[in-house]
Amino acid sequence: MSKLIVTGGAGFIGSHLVDKLVSEGHEVVVIDNLMLGKKEFINKKAKFYKKDIRDYQSLKKLFKSADVVFHLAADPRLPISIDDPLTTNDINVNGTLNVLWAAKENKVKKVIFSSSCAVYGVGDPPFGEDSPVNPASPYGLHKLISEKYCQLFFSLYNLSTVCLRYFNVFGPRKLATGGYPMVIPIFLEQRKKGEKLTVVGDGESTRDYVYVSDVVEANIFAWRQNKINDGRPINIGSGRQTSVNEIAALIGGETVHIAHRLGEMRFIEADNSLAWSVLGWKPKIGVETGIAQLKKEMGL
């Protein structure tokens, strides 16, 4: 049994990861300030501390005797990072630095950092880990800076780090509300209410959707592997583009078009071959299956 820390463990992805780690019999500590996370998502068998990753002294105490830290806590709302880059930088960059330094000071064995495909910005998919990085938002830049910190902490302090670049994660507990909600839960909620599905722009923009249970598995594989521990990034995506119009067709219902949003990438697709060669990871649940499951849960 290992002592495992999950920052952001009350959030969408973090809470699913906590559930899996608890089911495997580990001692799991959840750190979350509940700014975006939900208390009802927290596994009852995990130890929960309502703390902020900007509070270094709290992290330093809570990381004591921890084996591994899964760092998911962030403000991932891309438009908010454009409107308020000071606060979001403090959370996403300084918060990550606090996590890494607390891990180093407590001799934690490994930090698994949740990064984002937003680091790529405008470019030509599929994006491989060696593709140019050109963030189109402060949020994407925050994640890129944090990746560089992970790499520095390996080279300077010998702290093992892995950066997982998530693509568009969907599944249960992904909310339709918030500053940057995803199209799938929005469309599902609109369908449930009998409203028209709000398609941004021409609906031909694509995303690479990956189911949350597959992302959880990627985190666990990243912890248990020893091929990459120097902070190099690994894409976690399906390797397939799906347009907004295709998502609307899968969910069903009438559509209405709304204006394009600033800072958004046009086309997104992961080259996930490194995840397979290093982690032995491939996604198991495709977008059609995942949406069908979500529709069934919502009675649609």
N, C-alpha and C positions, 0 to 999 in steps of 0.2 A: 504493500500500500504506500502511495506517495502523498505528500502534502502539496496540493496544487492550488495556485491562486488564479482566479479569473476576474480581471478587471472588466467592468461592463457586464457582469454576470446576470444582471436583471434585464438586459436588453434582448433584442430579437435573436441574434446569433448566439450571444453569450449564454443565455438561459438554456438553449438547446445543448450547448457544449457542457454546461454544468450538469444537466440531467444525465448525459452520457457518462461523464466522469464519475458521478455519484453511483450510477448503476454498475460501474466496474469496481466499486468498493473503495475508491480513494477518499481521502480527507480533502474536501473542497472548501476553499474560502472565497466568498464573493465580495468584491469591492465595487460599489456603485453608489453614485450620489442621487440616483433616481430622477435626474433631470429629464432623461428620455426613457430610462428603464422603468419597469413596472414591478412593484413588490409582489404581485400575484404570480409573476413568472418565476420567482426564485424557488428553487427546490428546497423543500422543508428540511432535508438532511444535510444541506450545506450550511456553513457558518456565514452569516451575512453581516457586513459592516457598512453602514451608510457613511462613506467617506469619499472625498474628492481626490482625483489623481494629481490635482494641483497642490495638495497638502503633503509635502514630502515627508514630514516627520511621522505622519500616520502610516504612510506606506512603509517606511523603514521599520516600524514596529511590527506591522502585520506580515511583512515578508520574512520575518525571523523563522528559520528552520524550514523554509519552503524549498521544494525541489525544483519546481517549474512554475513559470508565470506565463499565462495566456493573456496577452494584453489586447483587449477588444474595446476598452473604454475610449470614446471619442465623441465629438460632435460631427456627425457625418452629413449634416444638412448643407449641401453645396450652396444654395442661394444665401443661407445665413452667413456662410464664410465670405461671400461677396459683400453683404451688407455690414458685417461686423468682423473684419479680419483680425482685430486685436484680441477679442475674447476667444474666438475659435482657435487662433494660433496658440494662445495660452493653454487651452485644453489639449489640443492635438499635438503640439510640438513640445512645449514645456512639460506637459503631463507625461508624454512619452519619455522625456529626459529624466524626469523624476522616477519613473518606473525602472528605467535601465540603471540609474545610479543606486536606487534602493536594492535592486537585484544584485548588482556588483558588490555592494557593501555587505550583503547578507550571504554572499557566496552561493547564490542560486545557480543551479546547473544549466538552465536554458530559459530563454525568453522567446516565445512565439508571438510575433507582432502581426496584427491584422492591418494590412495595407490595402490598397485599392487600385483598380484599373484607371482611376482618375489621374494617376501619375502620367499616363500616356498622352492625354489631351488630344489635340487634333493630329490625326495621322491616318495611315492606311492599314486597316486590319487585314489579316490577323496580327495581333500584337504578340511578339515574343519578348522574353525578358531582356533581350539585347536590342529591342526596338528603341528608337529615339523617345526620350521623355520630354514632354512639352505641356505641362499642366495648364489647363484653361481656367482654373479657379484656384483661389487660395487653399481650398480643401485638398485638391490634388497636390499642391506644393507642400502642404503640411505633411502629407503622407510620404512624399519623396524625401523631405528633410529627415523625417523619422527613420526611414530606411537607412539613410546615410549614417545616422546616429547608431543604429544597430550594427552596421558594418564597422564603425569606429570603435565601438565598445568591444567587439571581438578582437580587432587588431591591437588596441591599446591595453585592454584589461583581460583579454582571453575569456570574455563572457560569450558563451554559445548563443547565437541568435539565428532565427529563421523569420523571413518576411514573406507572408502569404498575400499575394495581390488578388483580392476577391474581385470577381466580376459582379454580375447583378444577382444577388442572393434573394431567393423568395421562398415562401413556405408559411406554415402556421406561426402566428404571433407577429407577423409583419403587418404593421398597422397602416391604415389608409390616411391617417392624420399626420400632422407634423409639417416641418418646413420643406422636406424633400422626400415625400412618400413615393413609393414605386407604383408604376402603372398597373401591375397585376392586382394588388389589394384595392386600389382606387376603383378599377373597373368592376371588381367583384362586389364592392360596396354599392356602386351605382346600379349594377344589375339587380342586386337584392332590393334596392329601393325603387326599382322600376324607372330609373333615370337614364338619360342618354349617356353613352360612354364618351368622355371628353378626350379626343385624340389631339395631341400636341402637333402643330404644324401639318405636314402632309401625311403623317402617319408612316412614312417610309424609313424613319430613323430606326436603327436596330440596336438591340442589346444582346448580351450573352448571358442567358439565365442559368443559374446553378442552384440546385435545391439545398435547403439549409442542412439537411442530414448529411449530404455529401461534403459540405464545408466543415461540419463537425468532424467527420472522418479525416479530412485533410489535416486539421489541426492535430489530431491524435497521431496520425502517421508522421507529421513533422516533428513531433516530440520524440517519437521512438526511433527515427532514423538517425544515422550518423554520417551521411554523405555530404550534406550541406549544413554547416553550423556557423558560417562566417557572415551571416546577414544578407547573403545574396537572395534576391527575390524569386519567388516561384508563383507562376500564374495558377489561380484556382478558378477555372471557368469550364464551360461545356465544350468550347471549340466550335460553336455554331451561332450564327446570327439569326435573331427572330425580330421581325418588325413589329411596331405598335399595331399596325393594321392586322397582322397575324394573331397577336394576342387578343385583340377585339373580337376576331372571328372565333377564336377558341372559347371565349367567355360568352359571346352571343349578345345580341341586342343592338338597338339603333345607336349611331354615333353622331357626334358633333365635333367640329374642329375648333381648336383654340390656338392662340398665338404661341410661337416658339419661345423658349426660355433662354436667358443668357447663361453662358458658361457650360452648356451641355455639349457632350460629344455627339457627333452625327451617327457614326457607325462603330460598333464595338464587337470584337470577336477575339477570343483568347487562342493563342497557340499553347496548348496544355501538355505538350510532349515532355517538358522537363519534369512536371509533376508526376508523370508516369515513370520516367527513368529514375528519379530520385526517391520519390515517396511510394511508388507502386500504386498511385492513385488515379482513378478515372471516375467520372460521375456515373451514378447508377440510375438516377431518376431524371428523365427528360422533361422538357417544358410541358408537353401534352399530358403526360402522366401526372405531373405535379399540379397542374391547373385542374385536372379532373378530380384529384383528391380534395383540393381546396373547395371546389364547387360542391362536392358531395358533403363535406363538413358543414357548409353553409346552407345546405338544403336547396341548392340551385339545380 
